[in-house]
Amino acid sequence: MKKLLNVLFIVAIAGMGLELFSITLGQYLPVEIIDKHLQCDYLRFIIITFPLFVMLTLLKSVRAEKTPAQNAVIIIKRTFTALVSFFVVGAFCFFAGFACWTTSSVIYKNTLSDTMLVEQYLDCGAFGTGDSRKVALIPVCGIWNIVIGIN
């Protein structure tokens, strides 16, 4: 049982690390998810599971050797942190995560390597459109595109 708790705690910490990387530094990587529905599912997964990972850390924090009052304080703090993290991640996705690059036209498509030169615009949802760019999209594993800017 103790090993299972340790594994769940490590999964929770690793999941929180991956999600924090995805919504912060991962946004600057020149890689995008090809399927927009899969991208929405991934963002939905992040919004839902981040508070759950915060709550999973309770398994390691609450112990029998602590007093009931100490355990109650830990539970209240983690529950409050999970609720706040849900709203913070949701707000972050609303304010920063709704903009995505959308292909407006294909300039050139190489049939041998599936590389495409495309023109994209920044779709900001209800806020309209932003910049435009010309990029080369190189598919990787059928899930991601590596984006290389061109002039």
Summary of the structure (lengths in Angstrom):
residues: 151
radius of gyration: 20.6
end to end distance: 58.1
largest distance: 67.3
contacts: 382
relative contact order: 0.13
helix: 54%
strand: 26%
